[in-house]
C-alpha cells in the first residue's frame, strides 16, 4: 500500500473518531504541530525511522511528545508506529486537514496565473467558484509565467485549464490531426 493510501485510511478513521468526540479542530492543530516538529527535527525523524531503535523506545519518545495532548491522536500515532506506517504521518496530516476543510464547508481553490492577480479579480474568481459549489472559498495563489496567460484552477481533483499554454497545445493537436481539403 502506498503512503498516500495509508494516510487516507488512517486520516478518515482519525477524523471520524475526532468528529464523534467533538475534537476535530484540536486534533488538527496538534497533528499539524507534530508534523512541523517532525520536519524541523532531524534527530526526532531519525530516531522514529531507524529500524535499529527498538519499538518500545520509539513508543516512549512518542508518548513523551504527545503527553498532555489529544489521546486520540497519540493512539493513532502509536498505532502507525507499531504497524510500520509512521512514514505516512505527513500525508496523514494533509489528508486529515482536507477532511476538516470539507467538514467546515470550505473549498480550497488553487489559482495559477502568469502574473499576480488584482484583488478584484481574486474576489470575482472566489465568487464564481462559491456560486458553483455552494461553499465558502479559500484561494491559494501561485504565479507561473510558463502558462503565458489565462488561469488554471484546481478545485479538489478537478482542474480547469484556461491557460494560453493549454490553448496552444489544443490548437497544435487539431492542426496535427486536421485533414487537408481542397481541389486537386
Buried (B, 14 or more C-beta within 10 A) or exposed (E): EEBEEBBBBBBEEBBEBBBEEEBBEBBBBBBBEBBEEBEEEEEBBEBBEEEEEEEEEBBEBBEEBBEEBBEBBBEBBBBBBEEEBBBBBBBBBBBBBBBBBBBEEBBBBBBBBBEEBEEEEBEEBBEEBBEEBEBEBEBEEEEEEEBEEBBBBBBEEEEEBEBEBBBEEEEEEEEEEEEEEEEE
